[in-house]
Amino acid sequence: LGVGPKPVFIDKLNIKRLAQAIRQAVSDTTMQARAAQLGEQIRQENGVQVAVDIIERYLAD
């Protein structure tokens, strides 16, 4: 999705790798712009209402 750094797997996690991931997340403006764009898309989906509609249809059957 391009909205965060690559995952750091727990068996490879150390202070240096965690610090690098945090630095990338807070300083990469392209990543931040993509996260903002994705956030807007998610807000426009009206996910809560869609979920309620699906549950109501399921319960009505």
GUDO-833553 format. One record per residue: residue in one letter; x, y, z of N, C-alpha, C in turn. Coordinates in steps of 0.001 Angstrom, whole numbers. Atoms other than C-alpha are relative to their C-alpha. Layout:
@rest=A neast=X nnorth=Y nup=Z caeast=X canorth=Y caup=Z ceast=X cnorth=Y cup=Z
...
***
This chain:
@rest=L neast=810 nnorth=-1201 nup=0 caeast=0 canorth=0 caup=0 ceast=854 cnorth=1265 cup=0
@rest=G neast=-887 nnorth=-1158 nup=0 caeast=2959 canorth=2288 caup=484 ceast=-286 cnorth=1022 cup=1082
@rest=V neast=360 nnorth=-944 nup=-1055 caeast=1648 canorth=3839 caup=3698 ceast=836 cnorth=-170 cup=1269
@rest=G neast=-858 nnorth=219 nup=-1158 caeast=4309 canorth=2568 caup=6084 ceast=1258 cnorth=-725 cup=-421
@rest=P neast=-1234 nnorth=705 nup=326 caeast=7759 canorth=1062 caup=6248 ceast=-254 cnorth=-1500 cup=-132
@rest=K neast=111 nnorth=1453 nup=103 caeast=8353 canorth=-2573 caup=5414 ceast=-52 cnorth=-586 cup=1405
@rest=P neast=90 nnorth=589 nup=-1339 caeast=7497 canorth=-4859 caup=8336 ceast=1369 cnorth=-457 cup=505
@rest=V neast=-1187 nnorth=528 nup=-663 caeast=10226 canorth=-5734 caup=10805 ceast=-472 cnorth=-1224 cup=773
@rest=F neast=451 nnorth=1229 nup=-642 caeast=9708 canorth=-9348 caup=11766 ceast=620 cnorth=-129 cup=1386
@rest=I neast=-369 nnorth=32 nup=-1413 caeast=9924 canorth=-10071 caup=15474 ceast=1356 cnorth=-663 cup=229
@rest=D neast=-1288 nnorth=672 nup=-207 caeast=12886 canorth=-12445 caup=15131 ceast=1178 cnorth=826 cup=-523
@rest=K neast=-1045 nnorth=-898 nup=522 caeast=14833 canorth=-9676 caup=13324 ceast=-34 cnorth=1373 cup=676
@rest=L neast=189 nnorth=-1312 nup=-619 caeast=13672 canorth=-6805 caup=15544 ceast=1130 cnorth=325 cup=971
@rest=N neast=-957 nnorth=-542 nup=-956 caeast=16297 canorth=-4751 caup=17321 ceast=-186 cnorth=1519 cup=21
@rest=I neast=164 nnorth=-1449 nup=-163 caeast=16637 canorth=-1140 caup=18396 ceast=312 cnorth=742 cup=-1297
@rest=K neast=-410 nnorth=-690 nup=1225 caeast=18428 canorth=-100 caup=15195 ceast=-1076 cnorth=-108 cup=-1074
@rest=R neast=1022 nnorth=186 nup=1041 caeast=15807 canorth=-1593 caup=12850 ceast=-1297 cnorth=717 cup=355
@rest=L neast=1212 nnorth=-698 nup=-425 caeast=12921 canorth=-233 caup=14899 ceast=158 cnorth=1508 cup=-186
@rest=A neast=-250 nnorth=-1437 nup=159 caeast=14476 canorth=3239 caup=14939 ceast=-30 cnorth=399 cup=-1475
@rest=Q neast=16 nnorth=-296 nup=1438 caeast=15005 canorth=3111 caup=11157 ceast=-1431 cnorth=39 cup=-529
@rest=A neast=1388 nnorth=48 nup=463 caeast=11369 canorth=2133 caup=10584 ceast=-776 cnorth=1222 cup=480
@rest=I neast=690 nnorth=-1177 nup=-539 caeast=10112 canorth=4916 caup=12847 ceast=453 cnorth=1259 cup=-733
@rest=R neast=-510 nnorth=-1170 nup=733 caeast=12388 canorth=7486 caup=11174 ceast=-603 cnorth=76 cup=-1395
@rest=Q neast=567 nnorth=6 nup=1347 caeast=11147 canorth=6419 caup=7757 ceast=-1466 cnorth=417 cup=36
@rest=A neast=1432 nnorth=-299 nup=-79 caeast=7498 canorth=6603 caup=8830 ceast=-266 cnorth=1484 cup=250
@rest=V neast=255 nnorth=-1405 nup=-335 caeast=7815 canorth=10133 caup=10206 ceast=671 cnorth=988 cup=-947
@rest=S neast=-710 nnorth=-945 nup=864 caeast=10099 canorth=11591 caup=7531 ceast=-281 cnorth=-174 cup=-1490
@rest=D neast=240 nnorth=266 nup=1427 caeast=9000 canorth=10045 caup=4211 ceast=-1292 cnorth=692 cup=-434
@rest=T neast=1181 nnorth=-782 nup=384 caeast=6666 canorth=12647 caup=2699 ceast=-862 cnorth=-721 cup=-1035
@rest=T neast=784 nnorth=777 nup=966 caeast=5627 canorth=10329 caup=-144 ceast=-889 cnorth=-995 cup=730
@rest=M neast=755 nnorth=957 nup=-800 caeast=4545 canorth=7721 caup=2390 ceast=-1137 cnorth=710 cup=740
@rest=Q neast=1018 nnorth=-762 nup=-724 caeast=2668 canorth=10352 caup=4394 ceast=-1127 cnorth=435 cup=-930
@rest=A neast=1027 nnorth=-409 nup=967 caeast=864 canorth=11628 caup=1293 ceast=-861 cnorth=-1190 cup=-396
@rest=R neast=746 nnorth=1210 nup=356 caeast=-124 canorth=8084 caup=334 ceast=-923 cnorth=-408 cup=1146
@rest=A neast=830 nnorth=331 nup=-1159 caeast=-1411 canorth=7440 caup=3868 ceast=-1200 cnorth=940 cup=91
@rest=A neast=1104 nnorth=-962 nup=-22 caeast=-3500 canorth=10620 caup=3726 ceast=-1011 cnorth=-317 cup=-1096
@rest=Q neast=883 nnorth=352 nup=1120 caeast=-4895 canorth=9612 caup=327 ceast=-808 cnorth=-1256 cup=321
@rest=L neast=697 nnorth=1232 nup=-350 caeast=-5748 canorth=6117 caup=1534 ceast=-1020 cnorth=249 cup=1108
@rest=G neast=926 nnorth=-342 nup=-1076 caeast=-7327 canorth=7534 caup=4684 ceast=-1262 cnorth=657 cup=-533
@rest=E neast=1164 nnorth=-664 nup=599 caeast=-9596 canorth=9737 caup=2597 ceast=-874 cnorth=-1003 cup=-742
@rest=Q neast=772 nnorth=1034 nup=703 caeast=-10624 canorth=6790 caup=432 ceast=-793 cnorth=-844 cup=987
@rest=I neast=677 nnorth=814 nup=-1015 caeast=-11473 canorth=4769 caup=3544 ceast=-1168 cnorth=774 cup=599
@rest=R neast=1094 nnorth=-808 nup=-567 caeast=-13528 canorth=7635 caup=5009 ceast=-1173 cnorth=98 cup=-967
@rest=Q neast=1065 nnorth=-119 nup=993 caeast=-15495 canorth=7921 caup=1759 ceast=-773 cnorth=-1305 cup=-195
@rest=E neast=672 nnorth=1285 nup=173 caeast=-16369 canorth=4212 caup=1820 ceast=-1172 cnorth=-192 cup=957
@rest=N neast=1074 nnorth=128 nup=-978 caeast=-18693 canorth=4684 caup=4815 ceast=-67 cnorth=-1438 cup=512
@rest=G neast=-153 nnorth=1395 nup=-390 caeast=-17465 canorth=1344 caup=6161 ceast=-944 cnorth=-474 cup=1086
@rest=V neast=893 nnorth=418 nup=-1083 caeast=-19594 canorth=1297 caup=9307 ceast=-1393 cnorth=-282 cup=-551
@rest=Q neast=1338 nnorth=209 nup=564 caeast=-22835 canorth=1696 caup=7358 ceast=-26 cnorth=-1229 cup=-897
@rest=V neast=-69 nnorth=1186 nup=859 caeast=-21750 canorth=-928 caup=4816 ceast=-30 cnorth=-1260 cup=858
@rest=A neast=-15 nnorth=1156 nup=-893 caeast=-21004 canorth=-3363 caup=7660 ceast=-1375 cnorth=-233 cup=618
@rest=V neast=1347 nnorth=122 nup=-572 caeast=-24386 canorth=-2658 caup=9297 ceast=-962 cnorth=-575 cup=-1032
@rest=D neast=882 nnorth=504 nup=1059 caeast=-26176 canorth=-3246 caup=5980 ceast=225 cnorth=-1486 cup=-250
@rest=I neast=-309 nnorth=1416 nup=223 caeast=-24390 canorth=-6574 caup=5479 ceast=-536 cnorth=-849 cup=1141
@rest=I neast=488 nnorth=751 nup=-1167 caeast=-25210 canorth=-7729 caup=9012 ceast=-1517 cnorth=-73 cup=-10
@rest=E neast=1467 nnorth=2 nup=36 caeast=-28855 canorth=-6696 caup=8667 ceast=-529 cnorth=-934 cup=-1083
@rest=R neast=425 nnorth=928 nup=1064 caeast=-29170 canorth=-8580 caup=5358 ceast=193 cnorth=-1441 cup=440
@rest=Y neast=-285 nnorth=1352 nup=-476 caeast=-27578 canorth=-11639 caup=6931 ceast=-1043 cnorth=-434 cup=1026
@rest=L neast=970 nnorth=335 nup=-1040 caeast=-29924 canorth=-11530 caup=9927 ceast=-1412 cnorth=-133 cup=-556
@rest=A neast=1334 nnorth=63 nup=597 caeast=-32961 canorth=-11039 caup=7687 ceast=-229 cnorth=-1310 cup=-749
@rest=D neast=135 nnorth=1259 nup=758 caeast=-32252 canorth=-14266 caup=5758 ceast=-363 cnorth=-1171 cup=863
***
